[in-house]
Amino acid sequence: MKLEQRPTLEQMALATSVPPPQDFTGLGAWVEHIAAPRKDSVATIIEESLGYPQSMIARIFEFGGIYTCPIVPEIPLTAQSRLSSSELAEMRRRRETVMATATREILHTRIARLFSDTVVEEHTYIRVHCSPKRFPVFHSVDWPQRVMAEGSDYVILDKPAYLPVAPTVDNILESALSGAAKGIGAKDPLLITSRLDQATEGLIVLGKTAEFVQKFGKIIRGEGIQSEDDDAHKIESSITMYKKMYKALVRVPPPLGTMTHHVKIKCRQQGTPFFTIVLREKGIENEPKAQYCELIVHAVEKVNLGPAAKERFDPDIDTGYEVLIELVTGRTHQIRAQLSAAGCPLLGDDLYTPLASPELRARLEVGDPTLVIVDDTGRRLLAEADGPIGLQAFRLEIDDRLGVFGEEGKNVVFEAGTPWWRN
């Protein structure tokens, strides 16, 4: 969602309130582009350009929503529509002025996030994200209870559903990295080793040091970690090193056993987020980007849903089927895409529930440009979930033969708590 005009001070106060109102996810995106008219502090320039008081600008700094660059970049088409012809011409003039005399170092400087006010030179580009996307769940979580294990250089976190692992472009306060730091009493956010969908809850491994992130990344990729003097420590297979188990909640139970497909990731239609599509068997040979994916359904259990799940999905539904899944390969949105193609989409998954239709997948597979992604009522399909979905990263099993987790030669197992849909 995007705002139609610059947010007012009252709207800004709501958009940046901490904590935000329950279920408030933001007013919609609004970004301002400014070229510094002179050498001065960023806060002063923003105040003069946008009319926001210093107290409000300080809040935007706290959210990490202000960026600068010595050179005005090419203004994207989406932003040009908000600038008058004279404003756009002035932006381009300032860009050309700096480009004419810029050193190589300045020419290669990228846009950087500011965490506090600073003085910038004339013509400096300033980008202000006025209305951050919000994640109210961050403020209702007992973060120490979400820390399932902690070592000298890592944290195992049970991430809540509908919270991003990493900060968003306009919000550094509400993320799993910040929550984990809060849970262990650390000053700075932790480091990412892998990702978990925003709408999914469950276990993620976070690093305290760059060295740990590098080592764990090799475990995930199955590259192996080998010391200079010990060939026995060479690791040959990620399958024996790293196993992920998930719990999924569906309305229609899938069959037990192995499920295999070929998929194409990062597909997109106009107006939709990226998604993964399961390919028809006859289309695999003609798709150079086809990727094999495999999972194993180990168990299916009928479970009672808690009040939060009933409110999220359907008040008239009292039960669902909880599926224990072993992820053999690790493709983007693999479980969501495979279960949907099998006719068992996850509850709450607005993006993949429509893809249970073979006809829709077939048209998307060939990239039908005439395809209108709406239902009979005109509601847009293939929209990212606007709340938690029925998926939990439940269990991690790691062959820690190098002692990355301090248990050299042992299998290390971490498990998440009760899935949110049962609470």
N, C-alpha and C positions, 0 to 999 in steps of 0.2 A: 504494500500500500504506500502511496505517496501523497503528501499534502499538496494542495492546489496553490497555496500561498505561504509566505514566510510566517512561521508560528508567532503568535503574540506572546507577550511576557507571561500572561496567565497560562497559556498552553505550555510554554517553556518550563514554568514552575512545576506543572504536572509531569511533563516528559522527563524531568531530571530529579524528581522527588525520590528520596531514599529513606525507607523502602517505598516502592511504588504501590499504588492501590492493588488489591488482589485482582488477578486476572488481567491487569493492564500490561499490554505488550508493546505499547508505543503509539504515537499519533500517526506514524508514517514517516518515511525518509524525507529530509530536506537538507540540501547541501548548498552553502554559499561559497562563491569563488571571489577572492579579493586580491588585487595587486597593490602592494604597499606604496602609498603616494610619496613616502619619504622614509628616512631612517627613523625608526621609533619602536616602541614595544608592541608586540603582537596584540596584547590586550587593549591597548589604546587605539590601535588601528581598527580592531573589530568593533569597539565601542562606537567610534565615529562612523563606521561604515554601516553597521546594522542597528545601532541604537539600543543595544543591550547593555545593561549596567554591569559594572565590574564583578558584582557578586554572581551574576548569572554566567558571565564568561569564566569565572573561577570554577563553576560547576562543570562547564563543558570541558575544561582542562582535566578535571578529576575523572571524567568519563573517557578521556583520551580521544576526544573528538576534534582536535585541532592539529592540522598538518601544515608544514611549510616546505618550500623548495626555492633555491636561489633564482631559478628560471621558471617563468610561467609556462606550464606545459600546454600542449594542444588541448583546447577545451573540447570535451566530448559533446556530441550532438545533443544528448539529453540535457546538458547544462546550457547549451547555446540558446535554447528556446526561452530560458528565463532571463537572458541578458538582452538589453536593448542593443540596437546596432552600434550606438556610440560606445556603450560599455564593452562590447565585444571587440570593437576596433581598438579601444584603449588597451585591452588585455593583449592583443596581438602586437601593438606598438611597443609595449613594455617588454614583451618577449624578445622582439627583434633588437631592442636596445641592449639588453643584457647579452644576447647571443653574439652581438657584434664585437664585444670586448671580453667575453668570458674566457677564463683559463680552461685547460683540459679538465682539471679537477672539478670545477664548477659544472662544466658540461655533462659530467658523469655523475653528478649528485642526484640522488633519487629523493622523491617526496618522503619526508620523515615525520613521524608522530611527535608532538611536543607533550611533555608531561608537566611543564611549568612555563610561565611567561618568560620571554626573552626578547632582546632587541634584534631587529632584522634590518637589512639594508633596503634602500629604495628599490622598487620593482619586484621585491620578493613576493612569491606566490603564497597565499594563505588560503587553506581550505577548512571550512567550518561545518561540522556535522551537528546541526542544531537540534535534532530530535532523535535521540538514540533508540534503538530497539531494546526493549526491556524484557527481563526474565525474572518475574516475581518469585519463582520457586527458590531462587538463590537465597532469599532472606528468610525462608521458612524451614531451612535444612539445619539439622544438628551436625555440623561439619566434622567435629571429632568422631562422631559415631559412624560417619561415612568413610573414615580412614580404616581400611581392613588390615593393612600391614604397613610398616615403615622400617626402612633401613637407613644406613648412613648416606646413601646416594639415590634412594628411590622411595616412592610412595605408591601403594596400591589403593585406588580410590573407587568406591561404589558410586558412580555418577548418577545423580537424579535424572529422571526423564525430563525432556524439554528444557535442557540447559546445554549450551555449546561447550565443547571441550576447551577450545581456544577463544580468546577475546574476539569480538566482532570489530569491524572497522570503526564503529562509533561507541563501543562500550567495552572498556577493560575491567570494569568492576564486577560484572556478573558473568562468570565463567567457571568451569570446573578447575582450571588452573588456579584461579584466585581462591576458590572454595577450599581446595586442598591445602593451600598455604595457610588459610585461616584455620583449618583443622589441625595443623601441626604447629601453629604459632609462628610460622615463618613470615618474614617481612615482605619478600618478593614472591611473585607467582612462580610455579614450578615449570618444568620443561616438558613438551610433548614428545612422546615416543611413537604414538599411533593415534588414530582417530576413532571416534564412535559417533554415530549420527546424533544430531541434536535431540530428536524425538525418542531416542533409545536410552534406556538406563543400563547400568551395570559397570563391570570392572574395566578400568583403564590403568595402565602402568605409566606413571609420571616420573621424570628424572629430577634429581637435585643438581646433577652435574652434567656437563656436555659429554664427558667420557662415558658415563652410564648410558646416555641416549645413543651414543655411537655403538656401544657393545650390544645393547638390546636390539637396535635396528638390524644388526647382523644376525641375531638370533631369529628375528621375524622373517628376514629374507633368506635364511638358510645359507648364508655365505660362509658361516663358520668364523670362529675366533681362534687364532693360533699364536701361541707365544713364540718368541724367537728361538727358544731352546727346548721346546717340547712338542714334537710332531704328534704325540698321542692326543693332544688337545684339539686337533683339527676336527671340525664338525662337518658332516657330509649331508645331513638331511634335516630340513626344518620340520618335517612331519613328526619326527621322533623328538624334536626339541620343544615344540610349542604347539599346544592343542587348545582350541577355544570351544567351549560349550555354551550354547544359548538356550534360553527358554522363550518360546513364542506363544502368543495367545491368538487363537483362531476360532471361528464359528464352525467351520467345516474341518473335521480331522483329516490330516494327510495319511497316506499309507506308511507303515514302518519300512525301514530299509534305506538303501542308497538312492539318492535322487541326483541325476546328472542332466545338464543342459549346456548349450553354448549361448553366450550372451554377447551383446554389444553394449559397452558402457558409455557414459557421457552423451547420451542421446538428448535431443532437445527440439521441441516445436516452439514456434513463436508464442510467447506468453507463458511458457512452462519452465519449471526448474529442470536441471539435468536429471536424467533417469537412466536406469539400466533395463534393456529389453531382452527377453528370452527369444532367441531366433527359432524359426521353423527349421526342421532338419534339412529340408530341400534348399534352404537359403544359406546354409553354412558355407558351402564351397564358394559362393559368390560374395562372401563378406570377408575381406582381408583382416578386419579388426575383430573377428569372432574370437572369443575366449572361452575355454572350457571351464566349467565350474561344477563342483561336487559338494554335497552335504549328505549327512546320514541322520535319519530320523530314528532315534533310539527308543523313545517312549511317547505315548500320548495319554494324558490323564484329564478327565473331566473335573473342573474345579469351580468352586463358588466364587463369584466376583464380589469385591468389596464395594462400598458406597462410591468411592472416587471413580472406579471403573464403570459402574452403572451410570453415573452422571456423565462421564466422558463418552461412553458408547451408546447406551440405550437403557433408560430406566426399566424397560420391560424385560431386559435380558438378565437372568440371574446367574447363568453359568456360561462357561466357555471351555475350549479344549486347550490345555497347556502342553506344548510340544517340546521335548528335549532334543536338541539338534547339535550335532558335531560338525563344525565347519572345517571341511577338508581343504578347500581352496579359499582364497580371500579376496573375491572380487567386490567392487563397489556395489553396495545395496544387494548383495547376493541373496541373502535369506529372503528379503522382502520380494525380490523379483522372482525367485524360484517358487516360493510358496504361492504367490499370486498366479503364476503360470500353471500351477498344479490345481488351481481352483480353490485355494485355501488362503486368501489374503489375510494379513494381520489385521486384527481389530484396530480401528482408528487410523489406518494407513490410507489417507486420501490420495496419495500419489500412486500407489500400486494397486489399490482395489479395482480401478477401472481396467487395469492391464490384465485382469483375469479373463478378459474377453479375447479369444484368439483372433477375431476379426479386427479388433482395434490394434493388436500387436502386429498383425500382418500389414496393415496400412502404415503404421509407424515404421516398420522395418524397411519399407521401400522409400520412406521419406515423402509421403504423399503431401504436397504443398497445399492442397485444397482442403485438407482435413481440418474441421472445426472442432476443437476440443471442448465441447460443452454438452450438457445433458439436455433432456427434453424441456427442462424449465429455464434453460439458458445459463445455468450455473457452470462455471468453468471446471473442467475435469483436470486431472493430473496436477493438482495443486499440492504443495508441500503440506504435511500434516500441521495443523494449528494447535496441537497439543500432544501429550504422550501417546505413543503407539504400543501395541502389545509385543514388545521385544526387550529382552534383558540379556546382556553379556554376563552369563551366570558363573562360569568357571574357567580358570586358566590353569593349565598344567604345563610346567616348564622343566625340561631336562637340564638341570643346572650343573652340568659337568665341569664348567669353568668357575663356579662359585660366584657368578654375577650377583646372586641374591644371598650370598654368604652361606650357601649350602652345597659346597662342591661335591659332585658325585651323587647328589640326591635329586629326586623329583620334587619340585616345589609346587604346591597346589594352593590356589586362592579361590575363595567362593564369595559370591555376593549375598546380600540378605534376601528377605522375602520379596518376590516381585511386587511392584507397586499395585498391580491390579487385584492382589489378594488383600491388601491392607484397607 
